[in-house]
Amino acid sequence: MNIVTQGIQKAEGATIAGLTGLGKSILAGEFGVNSLLETLNVLHFTLENTAEQTAQRYDSRLSEIEYDTIKLYKFNKAEMDQFTSTFKGLLTSYKNDVVVKEIVGEETDIIAVDNTIENLKLDGFNIDFLIIDSCDIMKATKNFSDWRLDRTSIYWDFKFYCKAKRLPGLTTTQLIRSVKGRLGTVEDLAEAYDKARILDLVYIASQTKEDFKSNLITFSLDKNRDGPGGISIKLFKDSAKMKFIEIK
């Protein structure tokens, strides 16, 4: 999968775009998990799911225990031993961590995000990778009469914040509904021109009618401001364990 992601560099803003239900939040979590395993501190803001749901998705992905088992706390002995062993190993191997923060979109702008980051710094937690799921439902720092300008300004805020703080940042966004059943491109982003112009990297998660039957998606890097784009791979969506598996 690394050949597609190309790595989100410091000061770059990226998005994963897809239709509702395709797994954008799970994909964002994959970036978070891999950043954690690369010894980075991750801050993951969740605006739609609860903090508990998002944290449990990380737990499922890291432990290979099914999400519903963790959510409902229905472990058998083998699963509990596996879960305990996984996190003991992580605690002894890594000094970094993932912090999940639940925020309310209509009350949260990039200033509130920065306040959270600065407070975490005071507590000794320095952020290496920022995930916001999703900027689409955040509040703009300025008021515009035009809804499109209002939404666009949020992405400028996100982009400039990543640049000012020298942080790699990832968000999620919607594709237009007409992309259902076919492969998408940056032209299929909601407010496509604005987001594609602002962001440094645009990942597209889309699915043909045929792939839908096999629970496969095509994951592509459709725009890369500072490197090659137009690269794609096939992924199998394992919703039970909150992960995607690359199909070779």
N, C-alpha and C positions, 0 to 999 in steps of 0.2 A: 504493500500500500504506500510505502514511502516514495516510490517513483512517481506517484500521482500527487501526493500532498506537497512534495517539494520543500516542505518545511516553511512554516510561517516565521519570518524573520522579525527581529526587533523593529518596532516602529511601523509594522505593516498591519493593516486591517483586512480581515478576510470574512467571507460568509459562506455558509452551506445553504443552498437554495433547493427547495423541494416542495411537493404538495403535502398537505396535511395527512398524517398517518404513514408517511413513507419512511420515517425514522431519522429526521434531522436531529432531534435531541439526542438520540442514541449515538449518532455519528459525532456530534459535538462531544459527548462523553468519551468516545474513543480517542479523540484528540487529547482530552483531559487525562485519561489513563496513561496514554503513551508519554505525555509530558511528565507526569508523575514518575513513571519508570525511567525517564531520562534525567531524573533528579531535579526537576523544576517544581517550584511552588505554584499551585494552580488556584485561582479564584474563579468560581463558577456561580454566576448570578442566574437564578431561575425565576422567570416571570409568570410562567403558566403552570408548571408542576410545583408541588410543595418541596421544601428543602429535604424533608424526609424521603420523598419519592426519589429525588435526584441522588441523594446520598446512598440509598438502597440500590439504585442502578449501578453506581460505582462499586458497591460491595459485591453485587452479582457478577459484574464484569471481571473484577479482580479475583474473586474466589471460585468462579465457575459453578457457583450454586445458583439454581434457578431463582429468578426475581420473586416469584410468588411465594417460594419457600421462605425467603428472607422477610418479605412484606408481612406475611401471615404468621411468621415465627413458627413454622412447622418443620423443624429440622429432625431428621433421624440422627442416630449417633454418628454414623459415618460422615454425614453432611456437617454436623457440628464440629467434628474433629478436623475436617477439611477447612472449614471456615476459620476456626481458631488458629490452625497451623499457618494459613495464608497470612493472616494479619500479624501474627507473631513474627513471621519472616520479614514482612514489610517494616515492622517497627525496629527490627534489629539491623536491617539492610539500608534503610533510608532515613534521612533526617528531614526530608521535605514532606509536604502534605498537600491535600486538597481541602479547601474551605468552600462550603456551599452556602450561599446566602439567598434567601427567599425575599423577593421584593415585589412591590405592586407597581405595575406599569404606569398607570396614570398619575402616580405620585413620585415617579423616579425619573430623573434626568442624569446626564453625565456628571453633574456636580455632586449628586448623591452617591454615584458610583465612586467618585474620587474621595469623598468623605469616608466611605467605607474602607477604601484602600489605605488612606492615611491613618485611620484608626487601627487597622491591622498592623501597620508598620510600627505604631507606638507599642503594640503588644509583641513586637519582635518577628512578625510574619511579613516578609518581603515578597511581593508578587513577581513571578517570572512569566506567567501566561494568564491572560484574561479571557474568560468566556462569558458572553451575555446571550442568554436564550429567552427572549429575542429582542433585538433593537426595534423590531417592527411595532412593539406595543409599549415602548418607552415614551416619555414626555420630552418634547423639545425644550431647549433652554430659552428660545425666543418664540414669540407668538406671531403666526402668519395667518392671514385670512384665507390663503389658498392651502387646502389640505395636502396637496402634493409637495409644496414648498416646506410645509411643516414636517412631513415625513422625511424629506430629503435632508433637512437640517440636522436630524438625529444622526444620520449616517456621517455627515460632516463632523459633528461633535465626536462620534466614535473614532473616526479616522484621525482627526487632529489630536485627540487624547492619546491614542496609541503612539503617535509620532512624538508628542511632547514628553511623554513618560518613557519613551523608548521601550514600549511593551509590544510583544506580539499579541494581537487580539482577534478573537473569533466570535461571530454572531451567527444567527440563523435567520432565514427569510423565506417568504413564500414565492412559489412559481405561480403563474397564471393558470387558471383551471383548464384552459384549452390544451395544455401540455399532457393531460391525462392520456395514457396509452401510447405515448411516443417519447423519444429522447429529447430532453430540453437543452437549451443554450442560454447564454446571458440575455439574449433577446426576449426570453420568456420570464424574466424576473418581473414581479410586480414593480411598477415604476422603473422599468428596465434601464432606461438611459441614465437616470440619476445614480442608481446604485452601482451599475457597472462602471460608470465614469469615476466614482469616488473611491471605491474599494480597490485594494491592491491585488487580491486574489478572490476569484469566484469559483466555488465548487458547486457542481450540479449533481443532485441525486434524482434520477428519473427512472422510468420503468415502462417498457413496452407491454403490450397486451400479452404477448407470449411469456415474457419474464414474470409477469404477475402470477401466472399459474405455478411457477417454480419458486416463488418468493425470492427472486433475484432482483437486484437493481444495478444500473450502470452509474458508477461514481466517477465524475470527470473534473479535471481542472480546466475550466473553459477560458479563464482569463488569469494571466500572471504578468503583472506589470514589469517584473524584473527577472523573468526567466521564461522557459518554454511552457506553452499551454497546449490545449487540444489533446491532452493525455487522458485515457480512461481505463478503468478496470471493471470487472464484474464482481459483485459482492452478494453473498447469501445473508439474508437477514435472520438472525437467531434471536427472536424477541424474548424467548424464555430466559436467556442468559445476557440479554442487553448488549449484544455485540454483532459485528459484521465479520464474516469470514471471506477472505479473498478466494475467488475461484480461479485456479491456475489454468 
